[in-house]
Amino acid sequence: MNNDEQTREELILLNAIRDALDRRDEVFQIIDEAPDESAALARLGRLLNVEDHLCRGAQFKRLLADAYARRRGAMVECGKVEA
């Protein structure tokens, strides 16, 4: 991957993060309704217009997996879902 491609992918991910913050209610709804982390990642990738190969990339996956884990943990603590 050359510098232009890497810069383009980083920009896409930064825009996705910004969009996720702006659309956090939709993001939380997707996380809440997803049966597992993989499904949540796929749905969030579509919502945020992140290309499939980037959605499965380490940075995006780590970011959203962390959000998924925190959101699910909070829901378990509140009794909204089972562990």
N, C-alpha and C positions, 0 to 999 in steps of 0.2 A: 504494500500500500504506500503510495507516495504522499507527500505532505498535503497536497490539495485535497486528496480523498479523505485523509485523516481529519483535516480541518472541516471539511464538509460534514462528515459524520459527527464530529464534536458539536457543530452548530445545530444539527438536527436534534441531537440529544438535549442540548441546552434549551432549544425551543420547546421540546417535549416536556421538560421539567417546568418551564414557565407556564405552558398550557395546562399541565397537571395541577399546578397551584391555582390557576384561574378557574379550572373546572373541577375543583376538589370534591364537590358534592357528587358529581358523576363518577369520579375516580373511586370514591369510597363506596358508592353503590355497586360498582363493578366488583370491587374487592369483596364486599359483603356477600354478593350473590354467586361468586365464582366457587365451584366445587373444590378447586385446588389452585396452587400457585401457577401452574402451567397455563390453565385456562384464564386466570386473571391476567397473566402477562400477554397472552394473545389478544384478549379483549381490550386491554389498555393500549397495546400497540396500534390496534385499529382506531380507537378513540383519538389517540394523539397523533395519528398519521405517521407512525414510525415504520419504516420499511421492515419487512420480516427479518432479514438478516441482522439488522440493527437491534430489533426487538429481542433477538436471541443472543445478542452480544453481551459481553461480560458487564460493561458499565450499566446499561439499561436494566439488565436482569438483576444485578446486585441492588440497584436503586429501588426498583419496584418490589423485589423480593423482600427487602427490608421493610418497605411500607406495608406490604401484605402481612408480614409476620407481626408487626406492631399493631396493625388494625385488628387482625384476628385475635391477638393476645388481649387487647382491650375488650373485644366483644366477649371473649370467654370469661374475663373477670366480671363483666356486667351480667353474665348469664344469658346473653342473647344467642350464643351458639355453644355447642358442646366442644370440649377439647379434642 
